[in-house]
Amino acid sequence: MARSAIVVALPASESDHVFAELALAGFEVVTVETPFELEAVLDSRRDVAVAILDGEIDADETEAFQRALRDGGRAVPALTVVSATTFERLSLADDDGSGNEYFTRPYSADSIRWRVEAMCIRRETVDDGSGPVLQAGPIGHEAWSRRATLIAVFNPKGGVGKTTVATNLASSLQARKGKSVLLLDADTVTGHVTTSFAIEAVRTVADSWRDEAEGGPSESLVELASAHGSGLRVVALSDSPINTEILDPERVVAAIAAARRSFDVIVVDLHPSYSTLNQAIFDEADRILVPVTPDVPAIRAAVQFLDVARALGCRERLAMVVNRANSGVSVADMERTVGLPAFALIHSAGVLFVRAANEGRTVVEMFPREKITADFDELADRLLGNPKPEGNVLAGFRFPTRLKEPAGA
């Protein structure tokens, strides 16, 4: 099956590298230099999924490029590459709902490829090589409102409570906020969500895809997900770090995108690394929660991630969750050092976590009246856009406007 065409209108110093990376990924790449050339390409073919533009050119020429993407009933989204300074100015603007996105310089060709992959997935493109990009069917208001919010939980340092935050947040959203939630264990090295939930005989995504390669049926994440007593659905990418090469990042993200029609929220627990799989999920995520404990190694890791996230183009979607907030370095000092406001505070409750783990449950389930459960409830409320109006140490914090297409919760 042929892939969509991508138009590239970048300076020659960048265009060749981007062209080579996208072509390697199987896209048909067309380079143009002027708005007239772009208009000619769009007039002659209807399979263009994304146009990559230079956002640092003359304003009149920029408008001409954008007009070419809109004229004649077209609605081709633009991925506009800009400087960090320009991006900071643009980040104050509201999303116009067009699907247009921005990418900051400097960047790698690989990272821009993954942004293009995600944009194509979000458009739900199906290209049979015979004509226009087709939708899988009309999407009404009700169907769009079921498109899950995707929350990734990540820190490049282990031991900061990443899985604890992911599992208890998912439990709060499901059991206490009335949302349908899929919890995806995407930690293919040390992931243990299913075992901590005492879910046995798990069929992983890797198991399913290996069987499919040998002639077995195709299975979705919804079909693979196991039910937990809290009402959560849980699925794991793999139960072993060996032989995970079948977990192609592009295919994993496509599977997650397909599952978004069946849930209100998808929470993804990631391995602490900058793998291509994690980068692909960063690009798709609506929010990236960064659990940070009040100690120097964890804070250093968070500072590093901010720098990496800026290069990857996902900096505006990070939110720091201070775990074990009542110990060690003060929250104010953490905020100053990391450069992020605390999106939520999770206080220590070591014994309660041990007791819950021994039962294969979460603290949210077992201890509904404890302060730790209130912490996770508040985190859930903030992600759902329902912060407490009073008595909240985080009151007044506004999550940055996202330039990507918003997902319904």
Order of alpha helices (4+ residues) and beta strands (2+ residues): beta-alpha-beta-alpha-beta-alpha-beta-alpha-beta-alpha-alpha-beta-alpha-beta-alpha-alpha-alpha-beta-beta-alpha-beta-alpha-beta-alpha-beta-alpha-beta-alpha-alpha-alpha
